[in-house]
Amino acid sequence: MVEVRKRDYITCNTSSPIIEHKDGNTKVKLDRSGPFYFINREEGHCDKGQKLIVVVMSAKLIWKLICVLFDIVSQINFKRFVGSSGRP
């Protein structure tokens, strides 16, 4: 397995990996937010779909998503409580 840049992920290019893992029991440190691209280096395997994108979200983004979802759920519940008349 190799970690590659996005353009190499798309084209299954393994000629210039960021890092190569050969032991078959690799643990990868995901030390930043954003996407990580991994492909199988064996001939033809990536073209057959043996590749993976891992997206690490930042704590700030996760908190923003939670707030947006809470706001949406609150609005839905308020509309159910009030009904179409605008009064409880």
N, C-alpha and C positions, 0 to 999 in steps of 0.2 A: 504494500500500500504506500502511496506517496501523497503528500500534501502539495497542492499546486495552486497557482493563481486562477482566477475566474476564467480567463481566456483559454488557459490550458485545460481546465475542467470541461468547458464547452466542446473543445476540439479533441479531447482525450489525448492530449500531448503530454508525454512523460519525460521529454528530453531535458527539461530544466526544473526539476521539482524543488520546492522550498525545503522539504525534508523527506527522506526515504526511511521507511520502517521495514525491516527484513525478518524480524524474529518470530512473527506470527502471534505474538502475545503483547501487543503494543498498547501502552497507555499514553494518551495524548493530552497535554496540558492546554486547555482552552483559556488563555490568560488575558483575553481582551474581548470586548463586545464586537459583534459583527460576524460575517460569514467565514467559515473554514471549508475548503474544498478538498475532497479526498477521492482518488481514483485507484483502481486496481492496475498494477503495472504489467500484468501478464498480457501477452498479445491477444487482442480482440475482446478481452473481458470488459473493458470500459465501454466499447461500442455496443456491447450487449446489455449495458445498464448497470454494471458493477461499479457504481460511484455514489458518493454521498456528499451532501451539503449539510453542515451543522451551523445553525445561527445562534449565537450567544447574545442574549438581550441584556442591556444595561439595567441596573436597578431603577434609574430614573424613568426609562421607557416603560418598564413593568408597572411602576407606580402610576404613570400617566394612563396606561391602559386600564388599570383597576378603577381609577377615578372616572374615566369615560364610561366604562361598563356600569358602574354604580349609578351614574347620572341617568343613563338610559333606562335601567331597571326602575329607578325612582320615578321617572316620568311615566313609564308604563303603568306602574302601580297607582300613581296619583290619578291618571286618566280613568282607571278602572274604578277607583274610589269615588271620584267626582262624577263620572259619567259624562254623557254628551251635553247635559244642561249647564255644566260649569258650576253646579252646586252639589254639596254632599247630600 
